[in-house]
Amino acid sequence: MEKNTLSRDGTRIAYERTGRGPAVVLVSGAMSTGATTAPLAAELSDRFDVTVYDRRGRGGSGDTPPYAVEREIEDLAALIEAVGGEACLYGMSSGGALALRAAASGLPVRRVAVYEVPYAMDDAAARSAEEYTEGLAEALGKDRRGDAVELFLRRTGLGEDMIRGARQSPMWAGMESVAPSLAYDDAVMGDSRVPEARIASITAPLLALAGGASDAWWHEAARAVADAAPRGTYGTVAGQAHMVEPGVLAPVLTEFLGR
């Protein structure tokens, strides 16, 4: 059953809970809602009280301009309070960057795990991220939501034929509806570099993961996150790429979050 909590600025945040045990909040990445992380929640629910939620500006949650990353941290604070006052966090992709920022802000986070946060590991990747930010701001500033979605899909490595096919698919309208939230994920990523000083302030145990089948730079980023944390650990999820299978990821998270 869907529930709602109010963030500090009055924004309604929709969430669902499943399972029993220590509280875990799952943080989705760009173009995702709580439904995206629901399969992982189902895999974890035999050991944990798992919360999935719609980040502001998508799904059943509201939105209150102007946007700031601090508002999303306040959203997580409200959720953690709603599920008992303390929780573990797991963040996927740019949702991992949000989970790291939330943990660094001093929220009552017991443990934090992240999977393949897309930090730039060289100057070329940082320039590409900067160009994406500029293009996204221009597209959304002119309310060209379809163009914004295309920019995001192209940045994820999707080919032009597949992008054209996506535009013709029944899913496209839904993707356009959450396109403004792409700017939120971009803001969460900051300058795209690993925020070493911020991560160094995280006192909770941290696990940074990459898929065993993913390109080397994903592993470099995960190692950099783990190395920056006082209690950081780097790990791999065997055989997986960025679209990690919940059934394969869940045992890795269970072992870490359940300690």
C-alpha contacts under 8 A as a table, 3 or more apart, distances in Angstrom:
res1	aa1	res2	aa2	distance
1	M	16	E	6.33
1	M	17	R	7.88
2	E	14	A	6.63
2	E	15	Y	5.74
2	E	16	E	4.99
3	K	14	A	5.73
3	K	15	Y	5.35
3	K	16	E	5.99
4	N	12	R	6.29
4	N	13	I	5.44
4	N	14	A	4.48
4	N	15	Y	6.01
5	T	12	R	5.85
5	T	13	I	5.34
5	T	14	A	6.67
5	T	15	Y	7.89
5	T	78	A	6.76
5	T	79	L	6.88
5	T	82	A	7.20
6	L	9	D	7.76
6	L	10	G	5.40
6	L	11	T	5.54
6	L	12	R	4.75
6	L	13	I	6.03
6	L	75	D	7.78
6	L	78	A	6.77
7	S	10	G	5.24
7	S	11	T	5.24
7	S	12	R	6.45
7	S	13	I	6.87
7	S	71	R	7.91
7	S	74	E	6.08
7	S	75	D	5.01
7	S	77	A	7.84
7	S	78	A	5.54
8	R	11	T	7.32
8	R	71	R	7.79
8	R	74	E	6.19
8	R	75	D	7.33
8	R	78	A	7.41
9	D	64	T	7.60
9	D	71	R	7.55
11	T	56	R	7.76
11	T	61	S	7.61
11	T	62	G	5.58
11	T	63	D	5.87
11	T	64	T	6.17
12	R	61	S	5.48
12	R	62	G	5.12
12	R	63	D	7.55
13	I	53	Y	7.22
13	I	54	D	6.67
13	I	55	R	7.07
13	I	56	R	6.63
13	I	60	G	7.33
13	I	61	S	4.55
13	I	62	G	6.41
13	I	75	D	7.05
14	A	53	Y	5.71
14	A	54	D	5.73
14	A	59	G	7.99
14	A	60	G	5.48
14	A	61	S	4.97
15	Y	34	G	7.25
15	Y	51	T	6.63
15	Y	52	V	5.60
15	Y	53	Y	4.02
15	Y	54	D	6.38
16	E	51	T	5.56
16	E	52	V	5.50
16	E	53	Y	6.35
17	R	49	D	6.69
17	R	50	V	5.47
17	R	51	T	4.44
17	R	52	V	6.62
18	T	41	A	7.19
18	T	42	A	7.37
18	T	45	S	5.95
18	T	49	D	5.77
18	T	50	V	5.32
18	T	51	T	6.64
19	G	42	A	7.96
19	G	44	L	7.74
19	G	45	S	4.10
19	G	46	D	5.86
19	G	47	R	7.10
19	G	48	F	5.72
19	G	49	D	4.59
19	G	50	V	6.15
20	R	45	S	6.56
20	R	46	D	6.81
20	R	47	R	6.43
20	R	48	F	5.06
20	R	49	D	4.28
20	R	50	V	7.69
21	G	47	R	5.68
21	G	48	F	4.14
21	G	49	D	4.92
22	P	47	R	7.62
22	P	48	F	5.06
22	P	49	D	5.63
22	P	87	A	7.16
22	P	88	C	7.97
22	P	258	G	7.81
23	A	48	F	6.01
23	A	49	D	4.67
23	A	50	V	5.91
23	A	51	T	7.56
23	A	83	V	6.78
23	A	84	G	7.56
23	A	86	E	7.10
23	A	87	A	4.77
23	A	88	C	6.25
24	V	48	F	6.61
24	V	49	D	6.11
24	V	50	V	4.84
24	V	51	T	6.19
24	V	87	A	5.28
24	V	88	C	4.60
24	V	89	L	5.71
24	V	90	Y	7.34
25	V	50	V	5.89
25	V	51	T	4.74
25	V	52	V	6.16
25	V	80	I	7.68
25	V	87	A	6.71
25	V	88	C	6.27
25	V	89	L	5.04
25	V	90	Y	6.38
26	L	37	T	6.80
26	L	41	A	7.73
26	L	50	V	7.37
26	L	51	T	6.22
26	L	52	V	5.34
26	L	53	Y	7.44
26	L	89	L	6.08
26	L	90	Y	4.98
26	L	91	G	6.00
27	V	34	G	7.99
27	V	37	T	7.79
27	V	52	V	7.17
27	V	53	Y	7.40
27	V	55	R	7.99
27	V	89	L	7.30
27	V	90	Y	6.02
27	V	91	G	4.54
27	V	92	M	6.43
27	V	95	G	5.20
27	V	96	G	7.00
27	V	98	L	7.71
27	V	99	A	6.88
28	S	32	S	5.87
28	S	33	T	6.39
28	S	34	G	6.80
28	S	36	T	7.10
28	S	37	T	6.46
28	S	55	R	7.72
28	S	91	G	6.16
28	S	92	M	5.59
28	S	93	S	7.60
28	S	94	S	7.69
28	S	95	G	4.96
28	S	96	G	7.86
29	G	32	S	5.71
29	G	91	G	7.41
29	G	92	M	5.56
29	G	93	S	5.36
29	G	94	S	4.86
29	G	95	G	4.18
29	G	96	G	7.37
29	G	185	D	7.34
30	A	93	S	7.75
30	A	94	S	6.40
30	A	95	G	7.25
30	A	181	S	7.47
30	A	182	L	6.12
30	A	185	D	5.94
31	M	175	M	6.80
31	M	178	V	6.49
31	M	179	A	7.19
31	M	181	S	7.41
31	M	182	L	6.88
32	S	35	A	7.67
32	S	36	T	5.81
33	T	36	T	5.42
33	T	37	T	7.36
33	T	53	Y	6.87
33	T	54	D	4.86
33	T	55	R	6.69
33	T	58	R	6.58
33	T	59	G	6.13
34	G	37	T	5.45
34	G	38	A	6.23
34	G	52	V	4.95
34	G	53	Y	4.44
34	G	54	D	4.78
34	G	55	R	7.67
34	G	59	G	7.82
35	A	38	A	4.96
35	A	39	P	7.78
35	A	52	V	7.56
35	A	53	Y	7.98
35	A	54	D	8.00
36	T	39	P	7.18
37	T	40	L	5.46
37	T	41	A	6.37
37	T	52	V	6.50
38	A	41	A	4.87
38	A	42	A	6.25
38	A	52	V	6.47
39	P	42	A	5.13
39	P	43	E	6.52
39	P	246	P	6.38
40	L	43	E	5.05
40	L	44	L	6.34
40	L	246	P	4.77
40	L	247	G	7.21
40	L	250	A	6.71
41	A	44	L	5.12
41	A	45	S	5.87
41	A	50	V	5.80
41	A	51	T	7.32
41	A	52	V	7.19
42	A	45	S	5.23
42	A	46	D	7.91
43	E	46	D	7.22
43	E	246	P	6.85
43	E	247	G	6.39
43	E	250	A	6.09
44	L	47	R	5.90
44	L	48	F	5.98
44	L	50	V	7.10
44	L	250	A	6.13
44	L	254	T	7.00
45	S	48	F	5.01
45	S	49	D	6.14
45	S	50	V	6.12
47	R	254	T	7.54
47	R	258	G	7.86
54	D	58	R	5.99
54	D	59	G	5.62
54	D	60	G	6.38
54	D	61	S	5.72
55	R	58	R	6.02
55	R	59	G	7.76
55	R	61	S	6.61
55	R	72	E	7.56
56	R	61	S	5.39
56	R	62	G	5.66
56	R	63	D	5.28
56	R	72	E	7.28
56	R	181	S	7.95
57	G	61	S	6.28
57	G	62	G	5.69
57	G	63	D	4.89
57	G	178	V	6.82
57	G	180	P	7.61
57	G	181	S	6.02
58	R	61	S	5.87
58	R	62	G	7.24
58	R	177	S	7.92
58	R	178	V	5.65
58	R	181	S	7.29
64	T	67	Y	7.07
67	Y	71	R	7.01
67	Y	184	Y	7.30
68	A	71	R	5.47
68	A	72	E	7.25
68	A	184	Y	7.77
68	A	187	A	7.87
69	V	72	E	5.31
69	V	73	I	6.55
69	V	184	Y	7.28
69	V	187	A	6.75
69	V	188	V	5.99
70	E	73	I	5.00
70	E	74	E	6.22
71	R	74	E	4.96
71	R	75	D	6.23
72	E	75	D	4.82
72	E	76	L	6.43
72	E	98	L	7.84
73	I	76	L	5.13
73	I	77	A	6.25
73	I	98	L	7.48
73	I	101	R	7.51
73	I	102	A	5.37
73	I	105	S	7.99
74	E	77	A	4.81
74	E	78	A	6.21
75	D	78	A	5.21
75	D	79	L	6.34
76	L	79	L	4.97
76	L	80	I	6.05
76	L	102	A	7.40
77	A	80	I	5.19
77	A	81	E	6.19
77	A	107	L	6.52
78	A	81	E	5.13
78	A	82	A	6.16
79	L	82	A	4.94
79	L	83	V	6.33
80	I	83	V	5.28
80	I	84	G	6.40
80	I	85	G	5.27
80	I	86	E	5.77
80	I	87	A	6.06
80	I	108	P	7.77
81	E	84	G	5.43
81	E	85	G	4.13
81	E	86	E	6.96
82	A	85	G	6.80
83	V	86	E	7.48
83	V	87	A	7.76
84	G	87	A	7.68
85	G	108	P	7.01
86	E	108	P	5.07
86	E	109	V	5.92
86	E	110	R	6.85
87	A	108	P	6.75
87	A	109	V	5.23
87	A	110	R	5.80
87	A	111	R	7.58
88	C	109	V	5.38
88	C	110	R	5.09
88	C	111	R	4.76
88	C	112	V	5.70
88	C	257	L	6.94
89	L	99	A	6.32
89	L	109	V	6.83
89	L	110	R	7.95
89	L	111	R	6.41
89	L	112	V	4.71
89	L	113	A	6.29
90	Y	96	G	6.90
90	Y	99	A	6.78
90	Y	112	V	5.79
90	Y	113	A	4.72
90	Y	114	V	5.56
91	G	94	S	7.51
91	G	95	G	4.66
91	G	96	G	3.65
91	G	97	A	7.23
91	G	98	L	7.23
91	G	99	A	5.54
91	G	113	A	6.48
91	G	114	V	4.78
91	G	115	Y	6.48
92	M	95	G	4.89
92	M	96	G	4.81
92	M	114	V	5.85
92	M	115	Y	5.02
92	M	116	E	6.74
92	M	117	V	6.87
93	S	96	G	5.23
93	S	97	A	7.13
93	S	114	V	7.45
93	S	115	Y	5.93
93	S	116	E	5.18
93	S	117	V	4.23
93	S	118	P	6.14
94	S	97	A	5.04
94	S	98	L	6.62
94	S	117	V	5.55
94	S	118	P	6.67
94	S	185	D	6.06
94	S	186	D	7.99
94	S	188	V	7.14
94	S	189	M	6.63
95	G	98	L	5.01
95	G	99	A	6.22
95	G	117	V	7.66
95	G	185	D	7.55
96	G	99	A	4.92
96	G	100	L	6.16
96	G	113	A	7.68
96	G	114	V	4.87
96	G	115	Y	6.49
96	G	116	E	7.62
96	G	117	V	5.64
97	A	100	L	5.12
97	A	101	R	6.24
97	A	114	V	7.90
97	A	117	V	6.19
97	A	188	V	6.35
97	A	189	M	6.19
98	L	101	R	5.07
98	L	102	A	6.08
98	L	188	V	5.96
98	L	189	M	7.92
99	A	102	A	5.06
99	A	103	A	6.15
99	A	112	V	7.20
99	A	114	V	7.53
100	L	103	A	5.14
100	L	104	A	6.07
100	L	112	V	7.39
100	L	114	V	7.94
100	L	199	I	6.81
100	L	202	I	7.90
101	R	104	A	5.04
101	R	105	S	6.11
101	R	198	R	7.36
101	R	199	I	7.74
102	A	105	S	5.11
102	A	106	G	7.05
102	A	107	L	6.27
103	A	106	G	5.78
103	A	107	L	5.71
103	A	108	P	7.64
103	A	109	V	6.01
103	A	112	V	7.27
103	A	202	I	6.01
103	A	204	A	7.71
104	A	107	L	7.50
104	A	198	R	6.16
104	A	199	I	6.32
104	A	201	S	5.67
104	A	202	I	4.78
104	A	203	T	7.90
106	G	109	V	7.78
106	G	202	I	7.86
109	V	112	V	7.03
109	V	204	A	6.81
110	R	204	A	5.79
110	R	205	P	7.43
111	R	204	A	5.26
111	R	205	P	5.14
111	R	206	L	6.05
111	R	257	L	6.44
112	V	204	A	6.96
112	V	205	P	6.53
112	V	206	L	4.96
112	V	207	L	6.47
112	V	257	L	7.88
113	A	206	L	5.64
113	A	207	L	4.58
113	A	208	A	5.89
113	A	209	L	7.56
113	A	253	L	7.54
113	A	257	L	7.99
114	V	117	V	6.94
114	V	207	L	6.39
114	V	208	A	5.09
114	V	209	L	6.09
115	Y	208	A	6.10
115	Y	209	L	4.70
115	Y	210	A	5.81
115	Y	222	A	7.77
116	E	208	A	7.58
116	E	209	L	6.16
116	E	210	A	5.21
116	E	211	G	7.64
116	E	218	W	5.94
116	E	219	H	7.83
116	E	221	A	7.48
116	E	222	A	6.47
116	E	242	H	6.85
117	V	218	W	7.73
117	V	221	A	7.25
117	V	222	A	7.29
118	P	192	S	7.69
118	P	218	W	7.11
118	P	221	A	7.33
119	Y	189	M	7.50
119	Y	192	S	5.16
119	Y	193	R	5.31
119	Y	194	V	5.75
119	Y	221	A	6.10
120	A	123	D	7.57
120	A	125	A	5.05
120	A	126	A	5.23
120	A	129	A	7.61
120	A	192	S	5.41
120	A	193	R	5.17
120	A	194	V	7.24
120	A	221	A	7.60
121	M	125	A	6.54
121	M	126	A	7.44
121	M	193	R	6.89
121	M	194	V	7.90
121	M	217	W	6.83
121	M	220	E	7.26
121	M	221	A	6.56
122	D	125	A	5.46
122	D	126	A	6.35
123	D	126	A	4.99
123	D	127	R	6.15
124	A	127	R	5.13
124	A	128	S	6.23
125	A	128	S	5.01
125	A	129	A	6.21
126	A	129	A	5.05
126	A	130	E	6.26
126	A	191	D	7.57
126	A	192	S	6.21
126	A	193	R	7.09
127	R	130	E	5.00
127	R	131	E	6.23
128	S	131	E	5.12
128	S	132	Y	6.20
129	A	132	Y	5.02
129	A	133	T	6.25
129	A	191	D	7.91
129	A	192	S	6.54
130	E	133	T	5.10
130	E	134	E	6.37
130	E	191	D	7.61
131	E	134	E	5.13
131	E	135	G	6.14
132	Y	135	G	5.12
132	Y	136	L	5.91
132	Y	151	L	7.22
132	Y	155	R	7.65
133	T	136	L	5.18
133	T	137	A	6.12
133	T	183	A	7.92
133	T	186	D	6.87
134	E	137	A	5.24
134	E	138	E	6.30
135	G	138	E	5.16
135	G	139	A	6.18
135	G	148	A	7.84
135	G	151	L	7.51
136	L	139	A	5.17
136	L	140	L	6.06
136	L	148	A	5.61
136	L	151	L	6.99
136	L	182	L	7.97
136	L	183	A	7.10
137	A	140	L	5.34
137	A	141	G	5.73
137	A	183	A	7.35
138	E	141	G	5.05
138	E	142	K	6.38
139	A	142	K	5.38
139	A	143	D	6.20
139	A	144	R	5.01
139	A	145	R	6.72
139	A	147	D	6.13
139	A	148	A	5.53
140	L	143	D	4.62
140	L	144	R	5.63
140	L	145	R	6.08
140	L	148	A	6.43
140	L	180	P	6.61
141	G	144	R	7.61
144	R	147	D	5.42
144	R	148	A	6.45
145	R	148	A	4.98
145	R	149	V	6.28
145	R	176	E	5.45
145	R	177	S	7.85
145	R	179	A	5.73
145	R	180	P	7.31
146	G	149	V	5.14
146	G	150	E	6.22
146	G	176	E	5.82
146	G	179	A	7.76
147	D	150	E	4.98
147	D	151	L	6.20
148	A	151	L	5.10
148	A	152	F	6.39
148	A	179	A	6.50
148	A	182	L	7.91
149	V	152	F	5.11
149	V	153	L	6.19
149	V	175	M	6.99
149	V	176	E	6.64
149	V	179	A	6.09
150	E	153	L	5.09
150	E	154	R	5.98
150	E	163	I	6.75
151	L	154	R	5.16
151	L	155	R	6.12
152	F	155	R	5.03
152	F	156	T	6.36
152	F	182	L	7.82
153	L	156	T	5.12
153	L	157	G	6.63
153	L	158	L	5.58
153	L	163	I	7.02
154	R	157	G	5.20
154	R	158	L	5.18
154	R	159	G	6.83
154	R	160	E	7.59
154	R	163	I	7.67
155	R	158	L	7.34
158	L	162	M	6.42
158	L	163	I	6.63
159	G	162	M	5.31
159	G	163	I	6.26
160	E	163	I	4.97
160	E	164	R	6.17
161	D	164	R	5.17
161	D	165	G	6.19
162	M	165	G	4.90
162	M	166	A	6.06
163	I	166	A	4.95
163	I	167	R	6.34
164	R	167	R	5.20
164	R	168	Q	6.81
165	G	168	Q	5.31
165	G	169	S	6.47
166	A	169	S	5.02
166	A	171	M	7.43
166	A	172	W	6.36
167	R	172	W	5.56
168	Q	172	W	7.00
169	S	172	W	5.70
170	P	173	A	6.81
171	M	174	G	5.46
171	M	175	M	6.36
172	W	175	M	4.99
172	W	176	E	6.20
173	A	176	E	5.14
173	A	177	S	6.22
174	G	177	S	5.03
174	G	178	V	6.76
175	M	178	V	5.58
175	M	179	A	6.20
176	E	179	A	4.91
177	S	180	P	7.62
178	V	181	S	5.60
178	V	182	L	7.47
179	A	182	L	5.46
179	A	183	A	7.96
180	P	183	A	5.93
180	P	184	Y	7.53
181	S	184	Y	4.92
181	S	185	D	6.64
182	L	185	D	5.27
182	L	186	D	6.22
183	A	186	D	4.93
183	A	187	A	6.11
184	Y	187	A	5.09
184	Y	188	V	6.26
185	D	188	V	4.98
185	D	189	M	6.39
186	D	189	M	5.21
186	D	190	G	6.84
187	A	190	G	5.30
189	M	192	S	5.24
189	M	193	R	7.88
190	G	193	R	7.44
194	V	221	A	7.36
194	V	224	A	7.07
194	V	225	V	6.72
195	P	198	R	5.48
195	P	199	I	6.21
196	E	199	I	5.14
196	E	200	A	6.00
196	E	225	V	7.18
196	E	228	A	5.28
196	E	229	A	7.83
197	A	200	A	5.07
197	A	201	S	6.84
197	A	228	A	7.49
198	R	201	S	5.49
198	R	202	I	7.33
199	I	202	I	5.43
199	I	225	V	7.17
199	I	228	A	5.86
199	I	229	A	5.41
200	A	203	T	7.89
200	A	228	A	5.38
200	A	229	A	4.72
200	A	230	P	6.03
201	S	229	A	7.35
201	S	230	P	7.77
202	I	205	P	7.99
202	I	229	A	6.40
202	I	230	P	7.14
203	T	229	A	7.82
203	T	230	P	6.70
203	T	231	R	6.98
204	A	231	R	6.80
205	P	230	P	7.94
205	P	231	R	4.88
205	P	232	G	6.04
205	P	233	T	7.98
206	L	226	A	6.96
206	L	229	A	7.00
206	L	231	R	6.03
206	L	232	G	4.62
206	L	233	T	6.14
207	L	226	A	6.66
207	L	232	G	5.86
207	L	233	T	4.84
207	L	234	Y	5.87
207	L	235	G	7.05
207	L	256	F	7.60
208	A	222	A	5.13
208	A	223	R	7.02
208	A	225	V	6.44
208	A	226	A	5.68
208	A	232	G	7.40
208	A	233	T	6.21
208	A	234	Y	4.94
208	A	235	G	6.23
209	L	219	H	7.72
209	L	222	A	5.83
209	L	234	Y	5.93
209	L	235	G	4.82
209	L	236	T	5.31
209	L	237	V	6.93
210	A	214	S	7.01
210	A	218	W	6.07
210	A	219	H	5.55
210	A	222	A	6.27
210	A	235	G	6.63
210	A	236	T	4.95
210	A	237	V	6.27
210	A	241	A	7.72
210	A	242	H	7.86
211	G	214	S	5.11
211	G	218	W	7.92
211	G	219	H	7.85
211	G	236	T	5.41
211	G	237	V	4.78
211	G	238	A	6.25
211	G	239	G	6.58
211	G	240	Q	4.50
211	G	241	A	4.79
211	G	242	H	6.57
211	G	244	V	7.30
212	G	236	T	5.61
212	G	237	V	5.50
212	G	238	A	4.64
212	G	239	G	4.94
212	G	240	Q	5.39
212	G	241	A	6.73
213	A	238	A	7.23
213	A	239	G	5.15
213	A	240	Q	5.11
213	A	241	A	5.05
214	S	218	W	6.54
214	S	219	H	7.72
214	S	240	Q	6.85
214	S	241	A	4.64
214	S	242	H	6.66
215	D	218	W	5.85
215	D	219	H	7.30
216	A	219	H	5.26
216	A	220	E	6.35
217	W	220	E	4.78
217	W	221	A	6.12
218	W	221	A	5.18
218	W	222	A	6.24
219	H	222	A	5.02
219	H	223	R	6.03
220	E	223	R	5.18
220	E	224	A	6.13
221	A	224	A	5.06
221	A	225	V	6.27
222	A	225	V	5.16
222	A	226	A	6.25
222	A	234	Y	6.35
223	R	226	A	5.06
223	R	227	D	5.94
223	R	233	T	7.95
223	R	234	Y	5.52
224	A	227	D	5.07
224	A	228	A	6.14
225	V	228	A	5.27
225	V	229	A	6.61
225	V	232	G	7.54
226	A	229	A	5.43
226	A	231	R	7.80
226	A	232	G	4.28
226	A	233	T	5.07
226	A	234	Y	5.42
227	D	230	P	7.63
227	D	232	G	6.14
227	D	233	T	7.46
227	D	234	Y	7.98
228	A	232	G	7.19
229	A	232	G	4.70
237	V	240	Q	5.95
237	V	248	V	7.36
237	V	249	L	6.52
237	V	252	V	7.39
240	Q	243	M	7.35
240	Q	244	V	5.47
240	Q	245	E	7.15
241	A	244	V	5.74
244	V	248	V	7.52
244	V	249	L	6.83
245	E	248	V	5.42
245	E	249	L	6.21
246	P	249	L	5.09
246	P	250	A	5.78
247	G	250	A	5.51
247	G	251	P	7.47
248	V	251	P	6.53
248	V	252	V	7.57
249	L	252	V	5.47
249	L	253	L	6.40
250	A	253	L	5.15
250	A	254	T	5.93
251	P	254	T	4.94
251	P	255	E	6.15
252	V	255	E	5.40
252	V	256	F	6.55
253	L	256	F	5.19
253	L	257	L	5.74
253	L	258	G	7.90
254	T	257	L	5.31
254	T	258	G	5.44
255	E	258	G	5.55
255	E	259	R	6.57
256	F	259	R	5.77
